[in-house]
Amino acid sequence: MKIQGAKVLVTGGNRGIGLAMARAFREAGADVWVGVRDAKAMTEFPAIALDMGSRDAIERAALELQAMEFDILVNNAGLLTGGLLEDQSVEEIYAMLQVNLLGVIQLTHALLPGMVKRGRGKIVNNSSVSGVMNFPLASTYSASKSGVYAFTQCLAQELRGTGVSTLVMVTPGVKTRMFDEIPKKYGAKLDLKLIEGAISAEEWAREVVHAVEDDREVLEPKGFSGLGVFLARHTPGVFNRLVATKYRRDGLF
Ligand SMILES: NC(=O)c1ccc[n+]([C@@H]2O[C@H](COP(=O)([O-])OP(=O)(O)OC[C@H]3O[C@@H](n4cnc5c(N)ncnc54)[C@H](OP(=O)(O)O)[C@@H]3O)[C@@H](O)[C@H]2O)c1
């Protein structure tokens, strides 16, 4: 898809991967808007107040967003949960699922009909290697990200011939605030050498822009993360045995 002149909305575009993608799309010639919780605090891009953690807030913003006729919707905002399932609060799980999965579906549901009507558009969804590689302690986060992956792949098929297409990002470890939360949530029971080798948000954002330009449907990570995704998909027995050696339910230390 041609990015020059395209109108792009990036949720969670105020920091991390979202901000890096907003900048990369702008560099490629797009007219970039960000959907953020605190629109007043955003000075670098035109911002729309959009709390992805609230069904009502998304519904309230929908009319304005529909009228803006975005060509590319990047569903990026996300939260990390982690730890033994019984140690995660139900409130935290619901809040994460609202942002990571339900909000993605609701916002896409609001903007997709306009794209189909115009015969032009792209839905870009930020899934994760955790949507494919299922680690202990990641049950709820992985559920959200494999949900995003499946949602996007189903849409890809539904949309054939409409002029609207999708891209799902199988995002690897990327150095952001969320990545820094991993040791606290996972480190006591999982050997984190398993997920070493994070890349910069800028590097991943450039790959996303190229994948949109090339109309790819899935953006996979390279290197160690790419190998992990391959093993999890094609030899899940090997993957699970490897992970089992790195996990202690009663704690590593
Ligand atoms: N970093 C990684 O290693 C990694 C790996 C795989 C996938 N991902 C995915 O990449 C996406 C971006 O994460 P990141 O690494 O850039 O993390 P980050 O730096 O923590 O950024 C998270 C973004 O989500 C926004 N957000 C959270 N709750 C929101 C809400 N209710 N409404 C609107 N925005 C909300 C945050 O906005 P506030 O500033 O308002 O909180 C922030 O912009 C997430 O979907 C994440 O799951 C990240």
The ligand as a MOL file (V3000), in Angstrom:
LIG
                    3D

  0  0  0     0  0            999 V3000
M  V30 BEGIN CTAB
M  V30 COUNTS 48 52 0 0 0
M  V30 BEGIN ATOM
M  V30 1 N 7.9490 -4.2690 23.9750 0
M  V30 2 C 7.8460 -5.5320 23.6440 0
M  V30 3 O 8.7810 -6.3220 23.8660 0
M  V30 4 C 6.5980 -6.0290 22.9620 0
M  V30 5 C 6.6080 -7.3280 22.4360 0
M  V30 6 C 5.4930 -7.8020 21.7870 0
M  V30 7 C 4.3680 -6.9960 21.6450 0
M  V30 8 N 4.3650 -5.7460 22.1700 0 CHG=1
M  V30 9 C 3.1630 -4.9380 22.0130 0
M  V30 10 O 3.4730 -3.6640 21.4920 0
M  V30 11 C 2.4700 -2.7200 21.8980 0
M  V30 12 C 3.1510 -1.4670 22.4020 0
M  V30 13 O 3.8840 -1.7940 23.5680 0
M  V30 14 P 5.2620 -1.0870 23.9600 0
M  V30 15 O 6.2800 -2.1490 24.0460 0
M  V30 16 O 5.4930 0.1050 23.1260 0 CHG=-1
M  V30 17 O 4.9210 -0.6890 25.4710 0
M  V30 18 P 4.7990 0.6930 26.2400 0
M  V30 19 O 5.9770 1.5600 26.0100 0
M  V30 20 O 4.4400 0.2930 27.6240 0
M  V30 21 O 3.5660 1.4030 25.5330 0
M  V30 22 C 2.2460 0.9800 25.7210 0
M  V30 23 C 1.3530 1.9660 25.0170 0
M  V30 24 O -0.0100 1.5350 25.1830 0
M  V30 25 C -0.7430 2.6440 25.6510 0
M  V30 26 N -1.9130 2.2640 26.4360 0
M  V30 27 C -1.9890 1.4400 27.5010 0
M  V30 28 N -3.2410 1.4240 27.9840 0
M  V30 29 C -3.9700 2.2700 27.1850 0
M  V30 30 C -5.3100 2.6910 27.1750 0
M  V30 31 N -6.1890 2.2740 28.0770 0
M  V30 32 N -5.7190 3.5400 26.1950 0
M  V30 33 C -4.8400 4.0060 25.2670 0
M  V30 34 N -3.5440 3.6680 25.2520 0
M  V30 35 C -3.1310 2.8040 26.2130 0
M  V30 36 C 0.2470 3.4220 26.5200 0
M  V30 37 O -0.2590 4.7190 26.7640 0
M  V30 38 P -0.0540 5.4660 28.2000 0
M  V30 39 O 1.2420 6.2160 28.0830 0
M  V30 40 O -1.2610 6.3490 28.3190 0
M  V30 41 O 0.0010 4.4190 29.2690 0
M  V30 42 C 1.4510 3.3770 25.6250 0
M  V30 43 O 1.3640 4.3130 24.5990 0
M  V30 44 C 1.6040 -3.4340 22.9180 0
M  V30 45 O 0.4030 -3.8720 22.3130 0
M  V30 46 C 2.4530 -4.6340 23.3190 0
M  V30 47 O 1.6760 -5.6970 23.7950 0
M  V30 48 C 5.4540 -5.2390 22.8260 0
M  V30 END ATOM
M  V30 BEGIN BOND
M  V30 1 1 1 2
M  V30 2 2 2 3
M  V30 3 1 2 4
M  V30 4 1 4 5
M  V30 5 2 4 48
M  V30 6 2 5 6
M  V30 7 1 6 7
M  V30 8 2 7 8
M  V30 9 1 8 9
M  V30 10 1 8 48
M  V30 11 1 9 10
M  V30 12 1 9 46
M  V30 13 1 10 11
M  V30 14 1 11 12
M  V30 15 1 11 44
M  V30 16 1 12 13
M  V30 17 1 13 14
M  V30 18 2 14 15
M  V30 19 1 14 16
M  V30 20 1 14 17
M  V30 21 1 17 18
M  V30 22 2 18 19
M  V30 23 1 18 20
M  V30 24 1 18 21
M  V30 25 1 21 22
M  V30 26 1 22 23
M  V30 27 1 23 24
M  V30 28 1 23 42
M  V30 29 1 24 25
M  V30 30 1 25 26
M  V30 31 1 25 36
M  V30 32 1 26 27
M  V30 33 1 26 35
M  V30 34 2 27 28
M  V30 35 1 28 29
M  V30 36 1 29 30
M  V30 37 2 29 35
M  V30 38 1 30 31
M  V30 39 2 30 32
M  V30 40 1 32 33
M  V30 41 2 33 34
M  V30 42 1 34 35
M  V30 43 1 36 37
M  V30 44 1 36 42
M  V30 45 1 37 38
M  V30 46 2 38 39
M  V30 47 1 38 40
M  V30 48 1 38 41
M  V30 49 1 42 43
M  V30 50 1 44 45
M  V30 51 1 44 46
M  V30 52 1 46 47
M  V30 END BOND
M  V30 END CTAB
M  END
